[in-house]
Amino acid sequence: MMKERVLDINNKIKLACERVGRDPSDVTLIAVSKTKPIEMIEEAYELGLRHFGENKVQELVKKHNDLDEKYGDSIRFHQIGHLQRNKVKQVIDKAVLIHSVDSLRLGKMIEQEASKKDMVCDILIQLNIAEEDSKYGVSEKELLPLFMELIKFPHIRVRGLMAIAPYVTDSEKNRAYFKKMRQIFIDIKYKNIDNKLENTYFNPDCFDILSMGMSGDYEVAVEEGATMVRIGTGVFGERNYSNTSKI
Ligand SMILES: *Cc1c(COP(=O)(O)O)cnc(C)c1O
């Protein structure tokens, strides 16, 4: 039952926070609803969930539109999957946050479309923390140069970092990656970039999101500082497709 699963996840997040002295309200559960029908999103909403993650633009837009009348702004969709430049225009005002920005070309397109709509778009930079060929995201070396360019755009607000850790059966194996993510996040936040550089729109107070941890490893991610966990299988049960494409 979804109800038991959601209660269990919320409880585990709370316990993980207690172990390290964090406030559970600082962690947002994003229910990853990709491939799942609208009815299951409604069921999750009734259980109190408000944030949903999708990896395909078409699916996000359809679900957003289908549920807009019923829930309005109270339901929030996150673009967590790889984003192609030609899809930016469709998703930019439907997703509350784009987790997967990993190139300047994509950033330029987001700036252009956000500017046209006279809005500021919240984004995260996706880091390929374990440098896996099967994952999108920038390398640690590419991160700062990309960040320094993205913060020059007036219609983009860089809110933090996202990573997809390796698929492991023992979540402890990902602890070092989560620790490293948090360290990189802190380094950027307190670099005093806003003081050093003129003409940037970076606000360290708004650099406050660390999106990491999935069904198999979210407890460890929370212990290591995640502020958003993206949980699909854990909330909705197994997906009936095998995704072999790059994520
Ligand atoms: C599918 C997906 C998730 C959720 O995966 P689960 O293992 O089902 O929790 C999280 N993040 C991204 C980017 C995904 O594509």
The ligand as an SDF file (V2000), in Angstrom:
LIG
                    3D

 15 15  0  0  0  0  0  0  0  0999 V2000
   13.9920    7.4500  -11.7180 C   0  0  0  0  0  0  0  0  0  0  0  0
   14.7940    8.4810  -11.0230 C   0  0  0  0  0  0  0  0  0  0  0  0
   14.8190    8.5620   -9.6230 C   0  0  0  0  0  0  0  0  0  0  0  0
   14.0790    7.6050   -8.7090 C   0  0  0  0  0  0  0  0  0  0  0  0
   14.5860    6.3080   -8.7790 O   0  0  0  0  0  0  0  0  0  0  0  0
   14.1250    5.1800   -7.7450 P   0  0  0  0  0  0  0  0  0  0  0  0
   15.2880    4.2700   -7.6520 O   0  0  0  0  0  0  0  0  0  0  0  0
   12.9190    4.5190   -8.3360 O   0  0  0  0  0  0  0  0  0  0  0  0
   13.8150    5.8330   -6.4510 O   0  0  0  0  0  0  0  0  0  0  0  0
   15.5500    9.5900   -9.0450 C   0  0  0  0  0  0  0  0  0  0  0  0
   16.2460   10.4790   -9.7980 N   0  0  0  0  0  0  0  0  0  0  0  0
   16.2520   10.4310  -11.1390 C   0  0  0  0  0  0  0  0  0  0  0  0
   17.0320   11.4450  -11.8990 C   0  0  0  0  0  0  0  0  0  0  0  0
   15.5380    9.4300  -11.8020 C   0  0  0  0  0  0  0  0  0  0  0  0
   15.5500    9.3980  -13.1420 O   0  0  0  0  0  0  0  0  0  0  0  0
  1  2  1  0
  2  3  1  0
  2 14  2  0
  3  4  1  0
  3 10  2  0
  4  5  1  0
  5  6  1  0
  6  7  2  0
  6  8  1  0
  6  9  1  0
 10 11  1  0
 11 12  2  0
 12 13  1  0
 12 14  1  0
 14 15  1  0
M  END
$$$$
